[in-house]
Amino acid sequence: MRNTLINQILVFKTNILTANAELHVAHLLNAQSNILQWNIDHDDIDEVLRVVVLGMEAEHIIILIESLGLCCEVLPNEVPINRF
């Protein structure tokens, strides 16, 4: 049986607020061969980091970002529905 890796999009809430912090994140993420692309949505209140990975767990991204002294947590895939 062949082991096939699948691309995933991992989504995180962060505190990557400054250009300097983003530069450090860029150096770290760009050095990872399993990260195919990434971006930060600075227009979102959660400074959302989206990372396209190949065979990498979310915990690995969290460890990388937190190693820079930044906060990083997985955003759930589900959107809560408010029922009145």
N, C-alpha and C positions, 0 to 999 in steps of 0.2 A: 504494500500500500504506500502510495506517495504522500508525503507530508507537504501540504500546500499552505503557505502563509497568505493571509487575507489582509488587505488594507482596511484599516479602521479609522474613523474620525473620533478622536478623543476631545472632550470639551471640558474646560476648567474655569473656575472662578479664580481670579488672581488679584494681586495688588501691584501689577507692573504699570506704574504710573508715569515714570519719567523716561526720557530718551536714553539716559545713561543706563537705567535698569534694563530697558529693552535691548540695548547693545550687548550687555552681559548675557542676557537670555539668548540672543542671536548666536553669539559665539558658542555657547553651550549646546543649543539645539542643532545648529548646523554641523557640529562635529559628530553627531549621531547618525550612523549609516542607516538605521531603521526608521529615521524620521524623513519622510518624503517631502513634506511642506508644513508650514505653520503660519499662523497670523494671530494678531491681537486686535480685538475690536475695542478701541479706545472710546467709541461712542456709547458703548454699553456700560452701565453703572458697575457691573461686575468685572470690567476689564477682561473680557472673555478671551481665553487662549484656546484656539482650535489647532489640533495637531493631527496630521495624517501620518499614520505609522504603519509599518509592516511587521507584524509579529512582536509588538511591544506592549507591555501592560501599562495601565494608567499610573500605577504606583511608581514606576520607573521615572515617568515625567515629573511626578510630584517630588520625588527625591532630588532630581536635578534642579528644579526650580527652587526648592527649599534650601538647597546647598548654597544658593546665592543670598540667603536671608530674606527671601520673598515668601509670600503665602500662596498656596496653590491647593485647590480642592476640586474634586470631580463635581461637575454639574450633572444632575440626574437627567435622563432622557425624557422623563415624563414632565408634562406641564400640568400643575395642579389646576383643577377646575373648582372654582368657588360656587357653591350651591347656596342659594338664599332660601 
